[in-house]
Amino acid sequence: MQSLPAKLCRTLARPACDVFINHRGIDTKRNVAGLLYDQLTRVGVRSFLDSMNMKPGDRLFQHIDKAIVGCKVGVAVFSPRYCDSYFCLHELALLMESKKRVVPIFFDVKPSQLEVRDNGKCPAKEIQRFRFALEEAKYTVGLTFDPVQGDWSELLRDASEAVIANLMEVEEEQKQ
C-alpha cells in the first residue's frame, strides 16, 4: 500500500476548523451566520458552517461533532427559534462540555427569552444537558443585534473582532 503524501497527512491531522459557527439555519444561515463565515474566511480564519463544510454523504453528527471537538472557538448565534432545534442544542452542549470559548450573538432575541422546553421527544438527561449549556452561554458576554434597527457592518466587524481576539487568546494559552 502506498503511503499518503506528507502534505496530505498534515492536512488530515489538522483540525478541520478554528471556529465553529452554531446557528439555527432557517433563521440565520442567509444572514448573520453566512456573512460571519464569509468575513472570517476572507481574513484567513478556518471556519465551519454546516452548509459550507459538509457534502452529500457526510454523516451529520460524526462530521459536526468532530469539527466542534477540534475547533478552538465557537460562535453561538441565538435566534428566536434556536431552542426549537435539537441539533443547535446538541452542538451548544458539546461546545460547552468541550470547554470551548464561545462568543454568543443574540440575534433578534434577548437571553432571557431563550429556554429549553421539554416537548416529550427528548430524554430528560438530554433536556438537562441542553439547559445547563444554554444557561452557561446566556451568562457569557456576547453581542446583541436587532436586525431591524441594527447596523449590519458594525455587527460583522464586532463579531469577527471578538472571534479573532478569542482565537488569539486560546492560541496563546495553548503555547504556554
N, C-alpha and C positions, 0 to 999 in steps of 0.2 A: 504494500500500500504506500502511496506517495504521501509525503508529509505536506502540510499546508505551508504556504509562503510565510515568512516571519511577519510581514506587514499584516496579513490577514489574521494571524494568531494574536497579534497585539490588538487588533480591532475587535475580535471576538471576546478577548479577555476584558476589555474596557467596558465599563457600564454603558448602556445604551443612551443615557442622558444625564445631564447635570440637574435639570429642573423638570419636575413632573407637574403638569397642569391638570388639576382635578376640577371638573365642572359638570354641570347638567347640560348636555349637548343641545337639547331643543331650546334652552333658554339663552345660552351664551356662546355656542360654537362659532356662529357667524358674526359675533361682535367681539366682546372683550377677550374671550379665550383665544379665538383665532387671531385677533390683532396682536395680543401679547405674544403668542407663539411666533408670529412673523417678526415682531420687533426684536425679540430675544435672538432669534435665528440670524437676523440681519447683523447683529453685533457679535456673532460667533458663539453664543451660548447654546449648547446642545439641549434642546427641549423636547419633551414628549407630550404630544397631543394625540389622542387615540386616532382621530381621522387622518392625521398626517403620518403617523408612525406604524400603523397596522395595515395589513393587506389581507385580502381574502385567503382563508386557510389558517390564519393565526388563531391560536387558542386564546380566547379572551382573557380569562383570569391568569393564565400562565404568563402571557405576554405583559399584561398590565402589572401584575404583582412583581415580576422581575424588574420592570422599569422603576417601580416605587422603591423596592429594596436597594436598587443600585443608584438611585438619584442622591443628590446632596441636599436639595431644597425642593419643597413642594409649594405650589400655589393652589389655594382652595378658593375657587370663585363661587361664592354663595349667591344663590338667586332665589326668587320666591318659591319655586317648586323643587329646589335642590334636595330637600329631605324626603321627597316622594320617590327618590331613586335609590334602590338597593346598591347599585354599582357605585354611586357617588359616596354613599355612607361607608361602604366596604373600603374604598380607596382612602377616604379620610382616616378611617380607623387604622388601616395599615401604615399610613404615613405617621400617625401619632405613636403607634406601637413600635415602629422602627426608629423612633426618636429623631425624626427628621425635623429640620426647621421648616415651619410652614408660614407663608405670607397669606393671610386671609384678605380677600377682596369681597366686600359686601355690596353686591350689585343689585340695586333696586330692592334691598331688603335690610332690615335692621337686625343686629344679632339677637335681640330679644324675640324676634318673630320666628326664629329657627327652632324647631323642635322635632324630635323623632317620635312619631306616633306608632303605636302597636296596632297594625291592621290585621293581626291574627295569622299572617302568612309567614312570619319570620320567628324563629325560635327565640325565647326570652333571653337567652345568653347573648345572641346577636344584637338584640334591641339594646341591652345594657352596654355592650361593646360600642355600639354606634352612639348612644347617649353620652358616654364618657368622652369619646373622641370629639363630639360636637361641642361639649362644654369646654373642653381644653382649647379648641380652636376659637370659640367665642371669647375667651379670655386672653387671646393673643392680640397684640396691637396689629391692626390691619388698616386697610384703606376702605373708605365708603364711597359709593358712587350712585348718583341719581341720573339715570340715562336721559331723563327729560331736560334737566337743568344743568347737568354736569358738563365739563369741558373734557372731551374725549382725548385730546392730545395731552392734557395735563394728567389724566388717569394713566395713560400708557407710559408717559415719562416717569411718573411717580412709582408705578408698579414695576417697571423694568429696573429703575434705580434701586428699589427695595430688594428685588430679587438678586441683582448683581452684588449689592452690599452684603446680603446674607451669604451668597455663594462665596464671596471672598473671605468672609469670616470663617465659614466652615473649612475652606481650603487651608487657611492659616492655622486653625485648630488641629487639622489633620497632620500638618507639618511638625507640630510640637510634640 
